Amino acid sequence: MRIVIYSMLALLLAIQFPLWLGKGGWLKVYEMERQLEIQEARNSALSLRNAKLAGDVKDLKEGTRAIEERARVEHGMIKEGEFFVQILPNNESAAPATLKQ
């Protein structure tokens, strides 16, 4: 009778092994689901970035305001008849040092 019980227990363990640790086991499924969630988060962030870039491209193709704004911000350009005024912060460290006598 003990042989039958031990053989049934061994068969039960043999059946459970692939379920937990096998190629398509629960642990592998859990790991794949975790990787899928991470990839979906990356994809959504990249989709937002792509939508923003598509909007920028559309603005640059259709209007002159976007081109003008980029020229001002990135290249420091100004229109004819405009004046450029730059206000520098008052830093004490930027002042020339006095000589000690």
C-alpha positions in Angstrom: 0.0 0.0 0.0 2.9 2.4 0.8 4.3 1.8 -2.7 1.1 3.0 -4.3 0.9 6.1 -2.1 4.5 7.0 -2.8 4.2 6.4 -6.5 1.0 8.6 -6.6 2.9 11.3 -4.7 5.8 11.1 -7.1 3.4 11.4 -10.0 1.7 14.4 -8.5 5.1 16.1 -8.1 6.0 15.1 -11.6 2.9 16.8 -12.9 3.3 19.9 -10.8 6.9 20.6 -11.9 6.1 21.7 -15.4 3.2 23.8 -14.1 5.4 25.9 -11.8 8.9 25.7 -13.4 8.3 24.5 -16.9 8.6 26.4 -20.2 5.1 27.8 -20.0 4.8 27.7 -16.2 3.2 30.2 -14.0 6.5 31.8 -13.0 7.4 32.4 -16.7 3.9 33.8 -17.3 4.2 36.2 -14.4 7.6 37.4 -15.6 6.3 37.9 -19.1 3.3 39.9 -17.8 5.7 42.2 -15.8 7.8 42.8 -18.9 4.7 43.5 -20.9 3.6 46.2 -18.4 7.0 47.8 -18.6 7.0 47.8 -22.4 3.5 49.3 -22.5 4.6 52.1 -20.2 7.6 52.8 -22.5 5.3 52.7 -25.6 2.8 55.2 -24.1 5.7 57.6 -23.2 7.0 57.3 -26.8 3.5 57.8 -28.2 3.2 61.1 -26.3 6.6 62.2 -27.6 5.7 61.2 -31.2 2.4 63.1 -30.9 4.2 66.2 -29.8 6.8 65.9 -32.6 3.9 65.4 -35.1 2.3 68.6 -33.9 5.6 70.5 -34.2 6.0 69.2 -37.8 2.4 70.3 -38.6 3.0 73.7 -37.2 6.3 74.1 -39.1 4.6 73.1 -42.4 1.5 75.1 -42.1 2.3 78.3 -40.3 5.0 80.9 -40.0 4.5 81.5 -36.3 6.2 78.3 -35.3 9.1 79.0 -37.6 9.4 82.5 -36.2 9.3 81.3 -32.6 12.0 78.7 -33.2 14.2 81.3 -34.9 13.8 83.6 -31.9 14.3 81.0 -29.2 16.9 78.7 -30.7 18.9 81.2 -32.8 18.4 84.5 -31.1 17.0 86.2 -34.2 14.9 89.4 -34.1 12.5 91.0 -36.6 13.5 94.2 -38.5 12.7 97.2 -36.3 12.8 95.3 -33.0 15.4 95.9 -30.3 17.0 93.1 -28.3 17.6 93.8 -24.6 19.4 91.4 -22.4 19.3 91.9 -18.6 22.0 90.1 -16.7 21.6 89.1 -13.1 23.6 91.1 -10.5 26.1 88.5 -9.3 28.7 89.5 -6.7 30.9 86.6 -7.8 31.0 88.0 -11.4 32.4 91.4 -10.2 36.1 91.9 -10.6 38.1 91.2 -7.5 39.8 94.2 -5.8 43.5 94.1 -5.1 44.6 93.9 -1.4 47.3 96.2 -0.4 
